[in-house]
Amino acid sequence: MPNNWKTYKLSEVTEYIGRGISPKYTDNLNIRVVNQRCIRDNKIIYETCRYHEIEKKSISDVKYLIKHDVLVNSTGVGTLGRVAQFKSDFKDITVDSHVSIVRPVEDYADEFFGYAIIEKQALIESLGEGSTGQTELSRTRLGEDVNICLPESKKEREEIASILSAIDDKIENNLAINKTLEEIAMALYKHWFVDFGPFQDGEFVDSELGRIPKGWEVKNLGSIVSVLGGYAFKSACFQDSGVKVLKIKNINNNIVDINNCTCISEEISKTINPKFRVTKGDFLIAMTGAEVGKVGAVPDYNQELWLNQRVGKLVDKELKNASILIGKLLQTNDFYKVMQGLAYGSAQPNISTSDIESIKIALPIDKSILNEIIDEFVNYHEIIIQNLTENQTLTQLRDTLLPKLISGEMRLKEFVSSDK
């Protein structure tokens, strides 16, 4: 460790470590009730923090967040240890009782402090105590068992944090662009398939889906795409490292991520039919469980990926990129509800590939019009995938730099001479 750096217990450089409140959440978390906001444990992620509205009357002794507070998930399995820094100047925001607020002393209230704790996420997760069903992280263990290295030079802390935050800002910017593009895609869906915008002044006819433009017809999704179910790997094939296999848990927020993937050996992967390979831009569908019907697009991970059973993949038939159009439509709430309604089984909802292919949709008979619609969706989809792919590269860069910069293993040239 550099001469002008020092290791501290968290308790030595914080003025407060404690849990949040236990609010009564409103029934509909998307409806604004009062100007009172609470960040819940399931919204603590590295990139950002999101909040929900809560009823003000349910709060007492609130600890409101201030800039540079660090938030740590302190309960649960799989979520305990998640860390994010609160970088906003917004007022009247708090956290719920599953989240710990770690407030630095004034001398270290900066972004570096947040990154120093983020780098300790694996350690923090290991400090949880309790049963496998519900682990807890005490304020004592958080304060006494987590050590962080801090440069005494505020300027050095700022310079290091600026490098990491520049990467995070670019990731956030890409996510914001993608959010806008997704909204545009949803508006396109409404324009073409709900309002039939370009045909409003023309003749309409009755159909089993209601009034549709003359020259359109009701067809099954299976008429233009097929749904391929994943490969039934034997449990004995799975291992902790190797070639990744995509499962339902990897589909989140319209994206397929490869964190926490189950793997198979390269030898086994060579024996599987190539049709079960997953590539950039594919759309995958969850076919089992409470979130049956959720759909995610695959970024360019530049590695071999395989499709597990009970996950479906959309495949083009005659029309090129028809799977992109159908994938984007299936991500709308309208089609998600249809898939949820088709799922059967009380204990474990399931939907089959044929069920998905049987879903009805109105499409123009004229292939040139249909190709025009597909092209519009493809344009936005390609930019979304490009941004997601760039974020993978940026995330890898950040995760490589983070431990080296935060520990002092990698120094900025201008500060090396100050140690001598």
Summary of the structure (lengths in Angstrom):
residues: 420
radius of gyration: 24.9
end to end distance: 13.4
largest distance: 83.5
contacts: 1304
relative contact order: 0.12
helix: 39%
strand: 24%
